[in-house]
Amino acid sequence: QAQLVESGGGLVQAGGSLRLSCASSGRTFSTYAMGWFRQAPGKEREFVSTVSWGGGFTSYADSVKGRFTISRDNAKNTVYLQMNSLNPEDTAVYYCAASYCARYGCYSEDLNKYDYWGQGTQVTVSS
């Protein structure tokens, strides 16, 4: 059974950094676009970042552009989200997700396009 497992969340002070990891098992996601989404209390789940299955194309939400970096290592079946200059508005549960791609270079910012989801990891940024 395909599984995505996030790790790396925690409590950090404003201005700090965290690196989230998402390890996949049960199937290969090398031909899937991978995405990170987040959900803060009382808010809807929102797009954070996505990377194409070849790793050559990325997209970021405006709120994280320039601070977060997404990457993937298909040999390790892992996708990462490096988060720098964190602020309290980044506090949320962060979810990793996989979206099947029919062509090289595709990716999606639409959470409805994602087929597999992890259980989430909590990120809390204190002021």
N, CA, C and O atoms as CSV, one atom per row, in Angstrom:
chain,resi,resn,atom,element,x,y,z
A,1,GLN,N,N,0.850,-1.194,0.000
A,1,GLN,CA,C,0.000,0.000,0.000
A,1,GLN,C,C,0.881,1.237,0.000
A,1,GLN,O,O,1.817,1.345,0.792
A,2,ALA,N,N,0.577,2.165,-0.889
A,2,ALA,CA,C,1.370,3.377,-0.984
A,2,ALA,C,C,1.213,4.219,0.267
A,2,ALA,O,O,0.118,4.363,0.809
A,3,GLN,N,N,2.328,4.772,0.711
A,3,GLN,CA,C,2.313,5.573,1.926
A,3,GLN,C,C,3.276,6.744,1.806
A,3,GLN,O,O,4.355,6.623,1.225
A,4,LEU,N,N,2.873,7.869,2.359
A,4,LEU,CA,C,3.728,9.033,2.476
A,4,LEU,C,C,3.832,9.373,3.952
A,4,LEU,O,O,2.821,9.463,4.647
A,5,VAL,N,N,5.055,9.560,4.428
A,5,VAL,CA,C,5.262,9.842,5.848
A,5,VAL,C,C,6.116,11.082,5.997
A,5,VAL,O,O,7.271,11.106,5.570
A,6,GLU,N,N,5.544,12.121,6.609
A,6,GLU,CA,C,6.272,13.367,6.834
A,6,GLU,C,C,7.024,13.309,8.156
A,6,GLU,O,O,6.633,12.599,9.083
A,7,SER,N,N,8.108,14.067,8.223
A,7,SER,CA,C,8.868,14.223,9.456
A,7,SER,C,C,9.583,15.559,9.417
A,7,SER,O,O,9.658,16.212,8.376
A,8,GLY,N,N,10.111,15.957,10.572
A,8,GLY,CA,C,10.902,17.188,10.631
A,8,GLY,C,C,10.188,18.386,11.215
A,8,GLY,O,O,10.793,19.444,11.388
A,9,GLY,N,N,8.913,18.237,11.520
A,9,GLY,CA,C,8.197,19.351,12.126
A,9,GLY,C,C,8.631,19.564,13.558
A,9,GLY,O,O,9.376,18.763,14.122
A,10,GLY,N,N,8.156,20.659,14.144
A,10,GLY,CA,C,8.511,20.943,15.530
A,10,GLY,C,C,8.226,22.377,15.886
A,10,GLY,O,O,7.518,23.091,15.175
A,11,LEU,N,N,8.796,22.785,17.010
A,11,LEU,CA,C,8.627,24.146,17.518
A,11,LEU,C,C,9.910,24.929,17.246
A,11,LEU,O,O,11.008,24.468,17.559
A,12,VAL,N,N,9.761,26.105,16.667
A,12,VAL,CA,C,10.924,26.930,16.344
A,12,VAL,C,C,10.568,28.388,16.588
A,12,VAL,O,O,9.403,28.771,16.481
A,13,GLN,N,N,11.549,29.189,16.910
A,13,GLN,CA,C,11.321,30.619,17.104
A,13,GLN,C,C,11.250,31.336,15.767
A,13,GLN,O,O,11.797,30.873,14.766
A,14,ALA,N,N,10.582,32.449,15.767
A,14,ALA,CA,C,10.495,33.255,14.549
A,14,ALA,C,C,11.904,33.570,14.043
A,14,ALA,O,O,12.804,33.900,14.815
A,15,GLY,N,N,12.064,33.459,12.742
A,15,GLY,CA,C,13.366,33.673,12.128
A,15,GLY,C,C,14.173,32.398,11.960
A,15,GLY,O,O,15.200,32.389,11.281
A,16,GLY,N,N,13.706,31.324,12.578
A,16,GLY,CA,C,14.417,30.060,12.516
A,16,GLY,C,C,14.102,29.265,11.264
A,16,GLY,O,O,13.383,29.720,10.374
A,17,SER,N,N,14.665,28.060,11.220
A,17,SER,CA,C,14.515,27.193,10.047
A,17,SER,C,C,14.124,25.786,10.466
A,17,SER,O,O,14.425,25.334,11.571
A,18,LEU,N,N,13.451,25.114,9.557
A,18,LEU,CA,C,13.145,23.702,9.690
A,18,LEU,C,C,13.243,23.063,8.317
A,18,LEU,O,O,13.056,23.719,7.293
A,19,ARG,N,N,13.538,21.777,8.315
A,19,ARG,CA,C,13.548,21.017,7.070
A,19,ARG,C,C,12.593,19.842,7.217
A,19,ARG,O,O,12.805,18.945,8.032
A,20,LEU,N,N,11.543,19.867,6.416
A,20,LEU,CA,C,10.594,18.778,6.408
A,20,LEU,C,C,11.008,17.730,5.377
A,20,LEU,O,O,11.551,18.053,4.320
A,21,SER,N,N,10.741,16.481,5.707
A,21,SER,CA,C,10.995,15.385,4.780
A,21,SER,C,C,9.721,14.589,4.588
A,21,SER,O,O,8.882,14.507,5.485
A,22,CYS,N,N,9.585,14.007,3.415
A,22,CYS,CA,C,8.436,13.161,3.116
A,22,CYS,C,C,8.970,11.912,2.419
A,22,CYS,O,O,9.441,11.968,1.283
A,23,ALA,N,N,8.886,10.806,3.112
A,23,ALA,CA,C,9.382,9.547,2.572
A,23,ALA,C,C,8.211,8.720,2.050
A,23,ALA,O,O,7.173,8.605,2.701
A,24,SER,N,N,8.397,8.157,0.881
A,24,SER,CA,C,7.334,7.355,0.284
A,24,SER,C,C,7.711,5.880,0.323
A,24,SER,O,O,8.886,5.517,0.285
A,25,SER,N,N,6.697,5.055,0.400
A,25,SER,CA,C,6.905,3.613,0.396
A,25,SER,C,C,5.696,2.936,-0.241
A,25,SER,O,O,4.628,3.533,-0.370
A,26,GLY,N,N,5.883,1.706,-0.627
A,26,GLY,CA,C,4.776,0.956,-1.197
A,26,GLY,C,C,4.635,1.085,-2.696
A,26,GLY,O,O,4.021,0.231,-3.336
A,27,ARG,N,N,5.186,2.127,-3.261
A,27,ARG,CA,C,5.197,2.300,-4.708
A,27,ARG,C,C,6.205,3.380,-5.033
A,27,ARG,O,O,6.621,4.135,-4.154
A,28,THR,N,N,6.595,3.455,-6.286
A,28,THR,CA,C,7.508,4.513,-6.673
A,28,THR,C,C,6.717,5.753,-7.073
A,28,THR,O,O,5.725,5.665,-7.796
A,29,PHE,N,N,7.164,6.892,-6.598
A,29,PHE,CA,C,6.512,8.161,-6.931
A,29,PHE,C,C,7.367,8.990,-7.880
A,29,PHE,O,O,7.197,10.203,-8.001
A,30,SER,N,N,8.291,8.301,-8.551
A,30,SER,CA,C,9.201,9.035,-9.420
A,30,SER,C,C,8.483,9.711,-10.584
A,30,SER,O,O,8.988,10.695,-11.124
A,31,THR,N,N,7.314,9.205,-10.982
A,31,THR,CA,C,6.548,9.836,-12.058
A,31,THR,C,C,5.337,10.597,-11.508
A,31,THR,O,O,4.348,10.811,-12.209
A,32,TYR,N,N,5.438,10.994,-10.257
A,32,TYR,CA,C,4.409,11.804,-9.632
A,32,TYR,C,C,4.980,13.182,-9.312
A,32,TYR,O,O,6.125,13.301,-8.876
A,33,ALA,N,N,4.192,14.202,-9.527
A,33,ALA,CA,C,4.526,15.500,-8.958
A,33,ALA,C,C,4.308,15.396,-7.451
A,33,ALA,O,O,3.392,14.715,-6.990
A,34,MET,N,N,5.156,16.075,-6.699
A,34,MET,CA,C,5.029,16.063,-5.246
A,34,MET,C,C,4.729,17.473,-4.764
A,34,MET,O,O,5.250,18.451,-5.299
A,35,GLY,N,N,3.885,17.561,-3.750
A,35,GLY,CA,C,3.510,18.873,-3.248
A,35,GLY,C,C,3.497,18.926,-1.742
A,35,GLY,O,O,3.372,17.908,-1.061
A,36,TRP,N,N,3.628,20.133,-1.238
A,36,TRP,CA,C,3.460,20.413,0.182
A,36,TRP,C,C,2.276,21.366,0.331
A,36,TRP,O,O,2.149,22.356,-0.389
A,37,PHE,N,N,1.431,21.037,1.273
A,37,PHE,CA,C,0.284,21.868,1.615
A,37,PHE,C,C,0.292,22.075,3.120
A,37,PHE,O,O,0.981,21.355,3.843
A,38,ARG,N,N,-0.462,23.048,3.592
A,38,ARG,CA,C,-0.533,23.260,5.035
A,38,ARG,C,C,-1.932,23.685,5.424
A,38,ARG,O,O,-2.692,24.232,4.625
A,39,GLN,N,N,-2.247,23.413,6.689
A,39,GLN,CA,C,-3.560,23.778,7.200
A,39,GLN,C,C,-3.415,24.310,8.616
A,39,GLN,O,O,-2.992,23.596,9.526
A,40,ALA,N,N,-3.767,25.558,8.783
A,40,ALA,CA,C,-3.742,26.188,10.096
A,40,ALA,C,C,-5.104,25.994,10.764
A,40,ALA,O,O,-6.101,25.771,10.077
A,41,PRO,N,N,-5.157,26.076,12.087
A,41,PRO,CA,C,-6.436,25.884,12.788
A,41,PRO,C,C,-7.507,26.842,12.275
A,41,PRO,O,O,-7.279,28.048,12.177
A,42,GLY,N,N,-8.677,26.293,11.948
A,42,GLY,CA,C,-9.789,27.105,11.487
A,42,GLY,C,C,-9.691,27.574,10.047
A,42,GLY,O,O,-10.538,28.333,9.576
A,43,LYS,N,N,-8.659,27.123,9.348
A,43,LYS,CA,C,-8.488,27.548,7.951
A,43,LYS,C,C,-8.499,26.338,7.026
A,43,LYS,O,O,-8.325,25.198,7.456
A,44,GLU,N,N,-8.705,26.620,5.755
A,44,GLU,CA,C,-8.684,25.555,4.768
A,44,GLU,C,C,-7.248,25.169,4.441
A,44,GLU,O,O,-6.317,25.951,4.634
A,45,ARG,N,N,-7.091,23.957,3.947
A,45,ARG,CA,C,-5.773,23.506,3.519
A,45,ARG,C,C,-5.346,24.334,2.310
A,45,ARG,O,O,-6.138,24.571,1.398
A,46,GLU,N,N,-4.094,24.769,2.314
A,46,GLU,CA,C,-3.621,25.633,1.233
A,46,GLU,C,C,-2.323,25.122,0.636
A,46,GLU,O,O,-1.538,24.428,1.282
A,47,PHE,N,N,-2.131,25.488,-0.606
A,47,PHE,CA,C,-0.928,25.122,-1.348
A,47,PHE,C,C,0.285,25.857,-0.789
A,47,PHE,O,O,0.214,27.041,-0.459
A,48,VAL,N,N,1.403,25.133,-0.689
A,48,VAL,CA,C,2.670,25.731,-0.276
A,48,VAL,C,C,3.692,25.679,-1.411
A,48,VAL,O,O,4.256,26.701,-1.803
A,49,SER,N,N,3.923,24.453,-1.938
A,49,SER,CA,C,4.938,24.305,-2.968
A,49,SER,C,C,4.748,22.980,-3.680
A,49,SER,O,O,4.159,22.047,-3.133
A,50,THR,N,N,5.250,22.904,-4.905
A,50,THR,CA,C,5.190,21.667,-5.662
A,50,THR,C,C,6.434,21.530,-6.529
A,50,THR,O,O,7.059,22.523,-6.901
A,51,VAL,N,N,6.785,20.285,-6.846
A,51,VAL,CA,C,7.931,20.008,-7.706
A,51,VAL,C,C,7.532,18.925,-8.697
A,51,VAL,O,O,6.848,17.965,-8.339
A,52,SER,N,N,7.961,19.084,-9.937
A,52,SER,CA,C,7.643,18.110,-10.971
A,52,SER,C,C,8.385,16.810,-10.722
A,52,SER,O,O,9.323,16.760,-9.926
A,53,TRP,N,N,7.960,15.761,-11.408
A,53,TRP,CA,C,8.561,14.453,-11.098
A,53,TRP,C,C,10.017,14.388,-11.522
A,53,TRP,O,O,10.766,13.586,-10.965
A,54,GLY,N,N,10.443,15.176,-12.459
A,54,GLY,CA,C,11.847,15.219,-12.820
A,54,GLY,C,C,12.642,16.166,-11.931
A,54,GLY,O,O,13.873,16.170,-11.961
A,55,GLY,N,N,11.937,16.962,-11.145
A,55,GLY,CA,C,12.605,17.903,-10.251
A,55,GLY,C,C,12.972,19.224,-10.892
A,55,GLY,O,O,13.487,20.119,-10.222
A,56,GLY,N,N,12.712,19.358,-12.190
A,56,GLY,CA,C,13.174,20.557,-12.872
A,56,GLY,C,C,12.232,21.748,-12.792
A,56,GLY,O,O,12.614,22.868,-13.130
A,57,PHE,N,N,11.017,21.514,-12.351
A,57,PHE,CA,C,10.038,22.604,-12.292
A,57,PHE,C,C,9.461,22.672,-10.882
A,57,PHE,O,O,9.092,21.658,-10.289
A,58,THR,N,N,9.395,23.890,-10.367
A,58,THR,CA,C,8.854,24.110,-9.026
A,58,THR,C,C,7.903,25.298,-9.042
A,58,THR,O,O,7.938,26.140,-9.939
A,59,SER,N,N,7.063,25.340,-8.030
A,59,SER,CA,C,6.156,26.466,-7.866
A,59,SER,C,C,5.964,26.687,-6.370
A,59,SER,O,O,6.008,25.747,-5.576
A,60,TYR,N,N,5.747,27.959,-5.998
A,60,TYR,CA,C,5.594,28.309,-4.590
A,60,TYR,C,C,4.424,29.266,-4.405
A,60,TYR,O,O,4.112,30.074,-5.279
A,61,ALA,N,N,3.790,29.154,-3.254
A,61,ALA,CA,C,2.809,30.159,-2.878
A,61,ALA,C,C,3.537,31.479,-2.652
A,61,ALA,O,O,4.689,31.489,-2.219
A,62,ASP,N,N,2.878,32.574,-2.940
A,62,ASP,CA,C,3.506,33.885,-2.774
A,62,ASP,C,C,3.977,34.102,-1.334
A,62,ASP,O,O,4.990,34.762,-1.101
A,63,SER,N,N,3.248,33.551,-0.384
A,63,SER,CA,C,3.558,33.771,1.029
A,63,SER,C,C,4.859,33.116,1.468
A,63,SER,O,O,5.408,33.479,2.508
A,64,VAL,N,N,5.366,32.155,0.695
A,64,VAL,CA,C,6.589,31.447,1.089
A,64,VAL,C,C,7.715,31.642,0.085
A,64,VAL,O,O,8.839,31.200,0.323
A,65,LYS,N,N,7.432,32.287,-1.013
A,65,LYS,CA,C,8.432,32.468,-2.067
A,65,LYS,C,C,9.645,33.209,-1.519
A,65,LYS,O,O,9.519,34.238,-0.855
A,66,GLY,N,N,10.807,32.669,-1.809
A,66,GLY,CA,C,12.044,33.277,-1.338
A,66,GLY,C,C,12.478,32.787,0.034
A,66,GLY,O,O,13.608,33.039,0.452
A,67,ARG,N,N,11.599,32.094,0.736
A,67,ARG,CA,C,11.926,31.570,2.080
A,67,ARG,C,C,11.966,30.047,2.096
A,67,ARG,O,O,12.772,29.453,2.813
A,68,PHE,N,N,11.106,29.417,1.313
A,68,PHE,CA,C,11.013,27.955,1.288
A,68,PHE,C,C,11.617,27.423,0.000
A,68,PHE,O,O,11.573,28.079,-1.041
A,69,THR,N,N,12.182,26.221,0.085
A,69,THR,CA,C,12.733,25.557,-1.093
A,69,THR,C,C,12.310,24.095,-1.088
A,69,THR,O,O,12.517,23.377,-0.110
A,70,ILE,N,N,11.721,23.672,-2.185
A,70,ILE,CA,C,11.307,22.278,-2.329
A,70,ILE,C,C,12.342,21.542,-3.181
A,70,ILE,O,O,12.907,22.108,-4.116
A,71,SER,N,N,12.579,20.287,-2.848
A,71,SER,CA,C,13.483,19.464,-3.642
A,71,SER,C,C,13.063,18.012,-3.482
A,71,SER,O,O,12.277,17.665,-2.599
A,72,ARG,N,N,13.601,17.175,-4.352
A,72,ARG,CA,C,13.274,15.762,-4.267
A,72,ARG,C,C,14.476,14.913,-4.648
A,72,ARG,O,O,15.316,15.322,-5.449
A,73,ASP,N,N,14.541,13.735,-4.065
A,73,ASP,CA,C,15.583,12.764,-4.377
A,73,ASP,C,C,14.849,11.472,-4.727
A,73,ASP,O,O,14.447,10.716,-3.843
A,74,ASN,N,N,14.680,11.230,-6.011
A,74,ASN,CA,C,13.906,10.059,-6.438
A,74,ASN,C,C,14.596,8.751,-6.049
A,74,ASN,O,O,13.931,7.740,-5.826
A,75,ALA,N,N,15.916,8.769,-5.969
A,75,ALA,CA,C,16.643,7.555,-5.579
A,75,ALA,C,C,16.315,7.166,-4.139
A,75,ALA,O,O,16.348,5.989,-3.779
A,76,LYS,N,N,15.999,8.165,-3.324
A,76,LYS,CA,C,15.650,7.917,-1.928
A,76,LYS,C,C,14.143,7.962,-1.696
A,76,LYS,O,O,13.680,7.792,-0.568
A,77,ASN,N,N,13.384,8.188,-2.759
A,77,ASN,CA,C,11.923,8.291,-2.624
A,77,ASN,C,C,11.520,9.307,-1.567
A,77,ASN,O,O,10.629,9.063,-0.753
A,78,THR,N,N,12.189,10.441,-1.595
A,78,THR,CA,C,11.967,11.448,-0.564
A,78,THR,C,C,11.869,12.833,-1.191
A,78,THR,O,O,12.588,13.157,-2.136
A,79,VAL,N,N,10.973,13.635,-0.651
A,79,VAL,CA,C,10.859,15.037,-1.045
A,79,VAL,C,C,11.073,15.882,0.212
A,79,VAL,O,O,10.705,15.483,1.317
A,80,TYR,N,N,11.666,17.037,0.022
A,80,TYR,CA,C,12.039,17.900,1.148
A,80,TYR,C,C,11.407,19.284,1.008
A,80,TYR,O,O,11.080,19.734,-0.090
A,81,LEU,N,N,11.251,19.928,2.130
A,81,LEU,CA,C,10.847,21.331,2.140
A,81,LEU,C,C,11.726,22.052,3.152
A,81,LEU,O,O,11.552,21.902,4.361
A,82,GLN,N,N,12.663,22.830,2.648
A,82,GLN,CA,C,13.518,23.643,3.498
A,82,GLN,C,C,12.800,24.951,3.776
A,82,GLN,O,O,12.441,25.681,2.851
A,83,MET,N,N,12.594,25.243,5.044
A,83,MET,CA,C,11.843,26.435,5.424
A,83,MET,C,C,12.738,27.361,6.237
A,83,MET,O,O,13.179,27.006,7.331
A,84,ASN,N,N,13.002,28.535,5.706
A,84,ASN,CA,C,13.839,29.525,6.374
A,84,ASN,C,C,13.021,30.763,6.724
A,84,ASN,O,O,11.924,30.973,6.205
A,85,SER,N,N,13.570,31.561,7.600
A,85,SER,CA,C,12.919,32.818,8.012
A,85,SER,C,C,11.458,32.597,8.385
A,85,SER,O,O,10.566,33.319,7.941
A,86,LEU,N,N,11.247,31.604,9.192
A,86,LEU,CA,C,9.877,31.251,9.585
A,86,LEU,C,C,9.260,32.345,10.445
A,86,LEU,O,O,9.947,33.008,11.222
A,87,ASN,N,N,7.964,32.521,10.293
A,87,ASN,CA,C,7.230,33.482,11.108
A,87,ASN,C,C,5.968,32.801,11.657
A,87,ASN,O,O,5.574,31.744,11.165
A,88,PRO,N,N,5.347,33.391,12.654
A,88,PRO,CA,C,4.178,32.735,13.290
A,88,PRO,C,C,3.067,32.384,12.302
A,88,PRO,O,O,2.306,31.446,12.542
A,89,GLU,N,N,2.962,33.120,11.200
A,89,GLU,CA,C,1.925,32.825,10.203
A,89,GLU,C,C,2.176,31.510,9.473
A,89,GLU,O,O,1.296,31.003,8.777
A,90,ASP,N,N,3.368,30.963,9.632
A,90,ASP,CA,C,3.688,29.667,9.016
A,90,ASP,C,C,3.241,28.498,9.890
A,90,ASP,O,O,3.351,27.345,9.472
A,91,THR,N,N,2.744,28.770,11.081
A,91,THR,CA,C,2.282,27.714,11.978
A,91,THR,C,C,1.104,26.974,11.363
A,91,THR,O,O,0.087,27.577,11.020
A,92,ALA,N,N,1.253,25.660,11.228
A,92,ALA,CA,C,0.219,24.838,10.595
A,92,ALA,C,C,0.652,23.381,10.635
A,92,ALA,O,O,1.783,23.059,11.001
A,93,VAL,N,N,-0.266,22.516,10.254
A,93,VAL,CA,C,0.093,21.128,9.963
A,93,VAL,C,C,0.478,21.082,8.488
A,93,VAL,O,O,-0.276,21.537,7.627
A,94,TYR,N,N,1.638,20.539,8.209
A,94,TYR,CA,C,2.151,20.472,6.840
A,94,TYR,C,C,1.966,19.058,6.309
A,94,TYR,O,O,2.328,18.075,6.956
A,95,TYR,N,N,1.389,18.985,5.106
A,95,TYR,CA,C,1.095,17.720,4.468
A,95,TYR,C,C,1.880,17.565,3.171
A,95,TYR,O,O,2.024,18.503,2.386
A,96,CYS,N,N,2.377,16.361,2.977
A,96,CYS,CA,C,3.013,15.981,1.733
A,96,CYS,C,C,1.980,15.242,0.887
A,96,CYS,O,O,1.138,14.522,1.425
A,97,ALA,N,N,2.038,15.415,-0.437
A,97,ALA,CA,C,1.077,14.755,-1.309
A,97,ALA,C,C,1.714,14.426,-2.645
A,97,ALA,O,O,2.704,15.038,-3.046
A,98,ALA,N,N,1.125,13.440,-3.336
A,98,ALA,CA,C,1.637,12.997,-4.636
A,98,ALA,C,C,0.524,13.035,-5.675
A,98,ALA,O,O,-0.601,12.602,-5.426
A,99,SER,N,N,0.869,13.565,-6.850
A,99,SER,CA,C,-0.092,13.692,-7.938
A,99,SER,C,C,0.465,13.010,-9.176
A,99,SER,O,O,1.558,13.343,-9.635
A,100,TYR,N,N,-0.283,12.057,-9.717
A,100,TYR,CA,C,0.207,11.348,-10.892
A,100,TYR,C,C,0.377,12.321,-12.064
A,100,TYR,O,O,-0.485,13.157,-12.334
A,101,CYS,N,N,1.513,12.184,-12.749
A,101,CYS,CA,C,1.803,13.042,-13.891
A,101,CYS,C,C,1.895,12.219,-15.160
A,101,CYS,O,O,2.622,11.227,-15.207
A,102,ALA,N,N,1.163,12.622,-16.191
A,102,ALA,CA,C,1.201,11.899,-17.453
A,102,ALA,C,C,2.355,12.353,-18.332
A,102,ALA,O,O,2.689,11.677,-19.305
A,103,ARG,N,N,2.961,13.471,-18.013
A,103,ARG,CA,C,4.036,13.974,-18.854
A,103,ARG,C,C,5.126,14.595,-17.994
A,103,ARG,O,O,4.890,15.080,-16.888
A,104,TYR,N,N,6.309,14.559,-18.545
A,104,TYR,CA,C,7.466,15.129,-17.852
A,104,TYR,C,C,7.261,16.616,-17.608
A,104,TYR,O,O,6.805,17.342,-18.492
A,105,GLY,N,N,7.593,17.054,-16.429
A,105,GLY,CA,C,7.562,18.477,-16.134
A,105,GLY,C,C,6.267,18.976,-15.546
A,105,GLY,O,O,6.159,20.146,-15.178
A,106,CYS,N,N,5.284,18.106,-15.451
A,106,CYS,CA,C,4.005,18.584,-14.922
A,106,CYS,C,C,4.049,18.683,-13.413
A,106,CYS,O,O,4.781,17.946,-12.751
A,107,TYR,N,N,3.263,19.596,-12.877
A,107,TYR,CA,C,3.095,19.752,-11.442
A,107,TYR,C,C,1.760,20.448,-11.224
A,107,TYR,O,O,1.150,20.919,-12.184
A,108,SER,N,N,1.301,20.520,-10.000
A,108,SER,CA,C,-0.003,21.114,-9.755
A,108,SER,C,C,-0.037,21.839,-8.427
A,108,SER,O,O,0.558,21.395,-7.445
A,109,GLU,N,N,-0.739,22.957,-8.410
A,109,GLU,CA,C,-0.979,23.716,-7.186
A,109,GLU,C,C,-2.374,23.410,-6.622
A,109,GLU,O,O,-2.764,23.946,-5.585
A,110,ASP,N,N,-3.108,22.554,-7.309
A,110,ASP,CA,C,-4.487,22.234,-6.948
A,110,ASP,C,C,-4.522,20.974,-6.091
A,110,ASP,O,O,-4.175,19.891,-6.563
A,111,LEU,N,N,-4.932,21.108,-4.852
A,111,LEU,CA,C,-4.909,19.950,-3.958
A,111,LEU,C,C,-5.836,18.845,-4.436
A,111,LEU,O,O,-5.645,17.683,-4.078
A,112,ASN,N,N,-6.842,19.190,-5.241
A,112,ASN,CA,C,-7.766,18.171,-5.740
A,112,ASN,C,C,-7.133,17.262,-6.792
A,112,ASN,O,O,-7.703,16.234,-7.159
A,113,LYS,N,N,-5.956,17.646,-7.270
A,113,LYS,CA,C,-5.252,16.843,-8.268
A,113,LYS,C,C,-4.337,15.794,-7.608
A,113,LYS,O,O,-3.712,14.988,-8.297
A,114,TYR,N,N,-4.269,15.814,-6.292
A,114,TYR,CA,C,-3.348,14.932,-5.601
A,114,TYR,C,C,-4.036,13.641,-5.174
A,114,TYR,O,O,-5.163,13.647,-4.680
A,115,ASP,N,N,-3.321,12.531,-5.378
A,115,ASP,CA,C,-3.901,11.206,-5.186
A,115,ASP,C,C,-3.557,10.585,-3.834
A,115,ASP,O,O,-4.342,9.820,-3.274
A,116,TYR,N,N,-2.392,10.918,-3.325
A,116,TYR,CA,C,-1.921,10.338,-2.072
A,116,TYR,C,C,-1.514,11.452,-1.123
A,116,TYR,O,O,-0.962,12.473,-1.535
A,117,TRP,N,N,-1.799,11.235,0.158
A,117,TRP,CA,C,-1.500,12.230,1.184
A,117,TRP,C,C,-0.836,11.569,2.382
A,117,TRP,O,O,-1.132,10.425,2.726
A,118,GLY,N,N,0.070,12.315,3.011
A,118,GLY,CA,C,0.638,11.883,4.272
A,118,GLY,C,C,-0.261,12.284,5.422
A,118,GLY,O,O,-1.313,12.892,5.223
A,119,GLN,N,N,0.162,11.939,6.623
A,119,GLN,CA,C,-0.662,12.199,7.803
A,119,GLN,C,C,-0.425,13.596,8.376
A,119,GLN,O,O,-1.186,14.065,9.222
A,120,GLY,N,N,0.623,14.248,7.915
A,120,GLY,CA,C,0.905,15.612,8.349
A,120,GLY,C,C,1.917,15.689,9.471
A,120,GLY,O,O,2.066,14.751,10.255
A,121,THR,N,N,2.614,16.814,9.544
A,121,THR,CA,C,3.554,17.082,10.621
A,121,THR,C,C,3.340,18.521,11.096
A,121,THR,O,O,3.194,19.435,10.285
A,122,GLN,N,N,3.324,18.707,12.400
A,122,GLN,CA,C,3.020,20.011,12.976
A,122,GLN,C,C,4.252,20.909,12.965
A,122,GLN,O,O,5.339,20.503,13.375
A,123,VAL,N,N,4.063,22.112,12.499
A,123,VAL,CA,C,5.093,23.152,12.564
A,123,VAL,C,C,4.521,24.308,13.383
A,123,VAL,O,O,3.467,24.851,13.053
A,124,THR,N,N,5.215,24.673,14.438
A,124,THR,CA,C,4.779,25.770,15.285
A,124,THR,C,C,5.901,26.790,15.385
A,124,THR,O,O,7.023,26.458,15.766
A,125,VAL,N,N,5.591,28.024,15.041
A,125,VAL,CA,C,6.578,29.097,15.081
A,125,VAL,C,C,6.162,30.093,16.163
A,125,VAL,O,O,5.085,30.686,16.096
A,126,SER,N,N,7.018,30.263,17.145
A,126,SER,CA,C,6.709,31.174,18.247
A,126,SER,C,C,7.296,32.559,17.955
A,126,SER,O,O,8.337,32.696,17.312
A,127,SER,N,N,6.595,33.568,18.448
A,127,SER,CA,C,7.044,34.948,18.201
A,127,SER,C,C,8.022,35.409,19.269
A,127,SER,O,O,8.501,36.542,19.221
